[in-house]
Amino acid sequence: MVSRVVHYYVMMIQRNVQFLNPLR
C-alpha cells in the first residue's frame, strides 16, 4: 500500500522536476 503512494509521489516529483528543469 505505502509503496503505491510513494511511487505516485515520486512520479509527481519527477514530472515537476522535468517541467522546472527547462525553466532553469
CHARMM internal coordinates of N, CA and C (Angstrom, degrees):
IC EDIT
DIST 1 N 1 CA 1.4773
DIST 1 CA 1 C 1.5410
ANGL 1 N 1 CA 1 C 109.70
DIST 1 C 2 N 1.3091
ANGL 1 CA 1 C 2 N 116.98
DIHE 1 N 1 CA 1 C 2 N -54.82
DIST 2 N 2 CA 1.4801
ANGL 1 C 2 N 2 CA 119.82
DIHE 1 CA 1 C 2 N 2 CA -179.25
DIST 2 CA 2 C 1.5300
ANGL 2 N 2 CA 2 C 109.65
DIHE 1 C 2 N 2 CA 2 C -60.78
DIST 2 C 3 N 1.3184
ANGL 2 CA 2 C 3 N 115.91
DIHE 2 N 2 CA 2 C 3 N -38.82
DIST 3 N 3 CA 1.4762
ANGL 2 C 3 N 3 CA 119.23
DIHE 2 CA 2 C 3 N 3 CA -178.24
DIST 3 CA 3 C 1.5364
ANGL 3 N 3 CA 3 C 109.45
DIHE 2 C 3 N 3 CA 3 C -55.82
DIST 3 C 4 N 1.3152
ANGL 3 CA 3 C 4 N 115.53
DIHE 3 N 3 CA 3 C 4 N -42.66
DIST 4 N 4 CA 1.4745
ANGL 3 C 4 N 4 CA 119.04
DIHE 3 CA 3 C 4 N 4 CA -178.39
DIST 4 CA 4 C 1.5493
ANGL 4 N 4 CA 4 C 109.55
DIHE 3 C 4 N 4 CA 4 C -62.51
DIST 4 C 5 N 1.2866
ANGL 4 CA 4 C 5 N 117.61
DIHE 4 N 4 CA 4 C 5 N -44.61
DIST 5 N 5 CA 1.4814
ANGL 4 C 5 N 5 CA 120.89
DIHE 4 CA 4 C 5 N 5 CA -179.75
DIST 5 CA 5 C 1.5253
ANGL 5 N 5 CA 5 C 109.90
DIHE 4 C 5 N 5 CA 5 C -62.77
DIST 5 C 6 N 1.3100
ANGL 5 CA 5 C 6 N 116.23
DIHE 5 N 5 CA 5 C 6 N -44.62
DIST 6 N 6 CA 1.4769
ANGL 5 C 6 N 6 CA 120.17
DIHE 5 CA 5 C 6 N 6 CA -179.55
DIST 6 CA 6 C 1.5242
ANGL 6 N 6 CA 6 C 109.55
DIHE 5 C 6 N 6 CA 6 C -61.34
DIST 6 C 7 N 1.3242
ANGL 6 CA 6 C 7 N 116.10
DIHE 6 N 6 CA 6 C 7 N -44.02
DIST 7 N 7 CA 1.4680
ANGL 6 C 7 N 7 CA 119.74
DIHE 6 CA 6 C 7 N 7 CA -179.17
DIST 7 CA 7 C 1.5452
ANGL 7 N 7 CA 7 C 109.89
DIHE 6 C 7 N 7 CA 7 C -59.29
DIST 7 C 8 N 1.3259
ANGL 7 CA 7 C 8 N 116.01
DIHE 7 N 7 CA 7 C 8 N -44.06
DIST 8 N 8 CA 1.4745
ANGL 7 C 8 N 8 CA 120.19
DIHE 7 CA 7 C 8 N 8 CA -179.55
DIST 8 CA 8 C 1.5332
ANGL 8 N 8 CA 8 C 109.95
DIHE 7 C 8 N 8 CA 8 C -63.93
DIST 8 C 9 N 1.3268
ANGL 8 CA 8 C 9 N 114.76
DIHE 8 N 8 CA 8 C 9 N -42.33
DIST 9 N 9 CA 1.4820
ANGL 8 C 9 N 9 CA 119.26
DIHE 8 CA 8 C 9 N 9 CA -178.99
DIST 9 CA 9 C 1.5308
ANGL 9 N 9 CA 9 C 110.23
DIHE 8 C 9 N 9 CA 9 C -63.99
DIST 9 C 10 N 1.3102
ANGL 9 CA 9 C 10 N 115.90
DIHE 9 N 9 CA 9 C 10 N -44.57
DIST 10 N 10 CA 1.4791
ANGL 9 C 10 N 10 CA 120.40
DIHE 9 CA 9 C 10 N 10 CA -179.19
DIST 10 CA 10 C 1.5306
ANGL 10 N 10 CA 10 C 109.83
DIHE 9 C 10 N 10 CA 10 C -62.61
DIST 10 C 11 N 1.3331
ANGL 10 CA 10 C 11 N 115.37
DIHE 10 N 10 CA 10 C 11 N -42.18
DIST 11 N 11 CA 1.4709
ANGL 10 C 11 N 11 CA 118.95
DIHE 10 CA 10 C 11 N 11 CA -179.39
DIST 11 CA 11 C 1.5354
ANGL 11 N 11 CA 11 C 109.81
DIHE 10 C 11 N 11 CA 11 C -61.43
DIST 11 C 12 N 1.3216
ANGL 11 CA 11 C 12 N 115.45
DIHE 11 N 11 CA 11 C 12 N -42.46
DIST 12 N 12 CA 1.4748
ANGL 11 C 12 N 12 CA 119.45
DIHE 11 CA 11 C 12 N 12 CA -179.70
DIST 12 CA 12 C 1.5334
ANGL 12 N 12 CA 12 C 109.83
DIHE 11 C 12 N 12 CA 12 C -63.34
DIST 12 C 13 N 1.3079
ANGL 12 CA 12 C 13 N 116.91
DIHE 12 N 12 CA 12 C 13 N -42.61
DIST 13 N 13 CA 1.4789
ANGL 12 C 13 N 13 CA 120.73
DIHE 12 CA 12 C 13 N 13 CA -179.61
DIST 13 CA 13 C 1.5300
ANGL 13 N 13 CA 13 C 109.42
DIHE 12 C 13 N 13 CA 13 C -63.77
DIST 13 C 14 N 1.3258
ANGL 13 CA 13 C 14 N 116.01
DIHE 13 N 13 CA 13 C 14 N -46.20
DIST 14 N 14 CA 1.4731
ANGL 13 C 14 N 14 CA 119.08
DIHE 13 CA 13 C 14 N 14 CA -179.01
DIST 14 CA 14 C 1.5217
ANGL 14 N 14 CA 14 C 109.88
DIHE 13 C 14 N 14 CA 14 C -57.95
DIST 14 C 15 N 1.3282
ANGL 14 CA 14 C 15 N 115.33
DIHE 14 N 14 CA 14 C 15 N -42.21
DIST 15 N 15 CA 1.4807
ANGL 14 C 15 N 15 CA 119.26
DIHE 14 CA 14 C 15 N 15 CA -178.10
DIST 15 CA 15 C 1.5377
ANGL 15 N 15 CA 15 C 107.99
DIHE 14 C 15 N 15 CA 15 C -64.60
DIST 15 C 16 N 1.2948
ANGL 15 CA 15 C 16 N 117.68
DIHE 15 N 15 CA 15 C 16 N -41.92
DIST 16 N 16 CA 1.4771
ANGL 15 C 16 N 16 CA 121.01
DIHE 15 CA 15 C 16 N 16 CA -179.79
DIST 16 CA 16 C 1.5240
ANGL 16 N 16 CA 16 C 109.35
DIHE 15 C 16 N 16 CA 16 C -63.38
DIST 16 C 17 N 1.3045
ANGL 16 CA 16 C 17 N 117.05
DIHE 16 N 16 CA 16 C 17 N -42.70
DIST 17 N 17 CA 1.4760
ANGL 16 C 17 N 17 CA 121.21
DIHE 16 CA 16 C 17 N 17 CA -179.18
DIST 17 CA 17 C 1.5306
ANGL 17 N 17 CA 17 C 109.18
DIHE 16 C 17 N 17 CA 17 C -61.93
DIST 17 C 18 N 1.3203
ANGL 17 CA 17 C 18 N 116.43
DIHE 17 N 17 CA 17 C 18 N -45.48
DIST 18 N 18 CA 1.4699
ANGL 17 C 18 N 18 CA 119.39
DIHE 17 CA 17 C 18 N 18 CA -179.25
DIST 18 CA 18 C 1.5233
ANGL 18 N 18 CA 18 C 110.35
DIHE 17 C 18 N 18 CA 18 C -62.24
DIST 18 C 19 N 1.3256
ANGL 18 CA 18 C 19 N 116.07
DIHE 18 N 18 CA 18 C 19 N -36.52
DIST 19 N 19 CA 1.4712
ANGL 18 C 19 N 19 CA 119.73
DIHE 18 CA 18 C 19 N 19 CA -178.46
DIST 19 CA 19 C 1.5345
ANGL 19 N 19 CA 19 C 110.44
DIHE 18 C 19 N 19 CA 19 C -72.14
DIST 19 C 20 N 1.3366
ANGL 19 CA 19 C 20 N 115.68
DIHE 19 N 19 CA 19 C 20 N -35.56
DIST 20 N 20 CA 1.4738
ANGL 19 C 20 N 20 CA 119.18
DIHE 19 CA 19 C 20 N 20 CA -179.15
DIST 20 CA 20 C 1.5343
ANGL 20 N 20 CA 20 C 110.92
DIHE 19 C 20 N 20 CA 20 C -84.06
DIST 20 C 21 N 1.3034
ANGL 20 CA 20 C 21 N 116.58
DIHE 20 N 20 CA 20 C 21 N -21.63
DIST 21 N 21 CA 1.4715
ANGL 20 C 21 N 21 CA 120.01
DIHE 20 CA 20 C 21 N 21 CA -178.16
DIST 21 CA 21 C 1.5385
ANGL 21 N 21 CA 21 C 110.86
DIHE 20 C 21 N 21 CA 21 C -55.28
DIST 21 C 22 N 1.3233
ANGL 21 CA 21 C 22 N 119.15
DIHE 21 N 21 CA 21 C 22 N -54.05
DIST 22 N 22 CA 1.4734
ANGL 21 C 22 N 22 CA 120.91
DIHE 21 CA 21 C 22 N 22 CA -178.47
DIST 22 CA 22 C 1.5413
ANGL 22 N 22 CA 22 C 111.65
DIHE 21 C 22 N 22 CA 22 C -61.96
DIST 22 C 23 N 1.3254
ANGL 22 CA 22 C 23 N 114.69
DIHE 22 N 22 CA 22 C 23 N -29.15
DIST 23 N 23 CA 1.4735
ANGL 22 C 23 N 23 CA 117.79
DIHE 22 CA 22 C 23 N 23 CA -179.03
DIST 23 CA 23 C 1.5319
ANGL 23 N 23 CA 23 C 109.71
DIHE 22 C 23 N 23 CA 23 C -64.43
DIST 23 C 24 N 1.3268
ANGL 23 CA 23 C 24 N 114.68
DIHE 23 N 23 CA 23 C 24 N -35.76
DIST 24 N 24 CA 1.4672
ANGL 23 C 24 N 24 CA 118.76
DIHE 23 CA 23 C 24 N 24 CA -179.38
DIST 24 CA 24 C 1.5187
ANGL 24 N 24 CA 24 C 108.09
DIHE 23 C 24 N 24 CA 24 C -76.60
END
COOR INIT
IC SEED 1 N 1 CA 1 C
IC BUILD
